[in-house]
Amino acid sequence: MTGKELFDRYQSAALRNGLGSREFHYGNILFQALRIEGEEKLFQLLELAENTGKKIELGYSQSVENTFQDPDVAILV
């Protein structure tokens, strides 16, 4: 599957399973990652995650102790 197909599959699962589900939570993470990284980078990460059995999470590019910053990078875990 392409990254775009994977993204669409996760978004559909989020809508089907609804608010509070794991699928909804992961769909939101992917949507935020799309806004942070852009389509090309996120779709590449999704393909890599699929091939390695990993998930995408949001993180920080630098230490953010005692600040109220939003995550600014998508990472594989």
Secondary structure as UniProt FT lines:
FT   HELIX           3..17
FT   TURN            19..20
FT   HELIX           22..37
FT   HELIX           39..52
FT   STRAND          56..59
FT   TURN            65..66
FT   STRAND          73..76
//
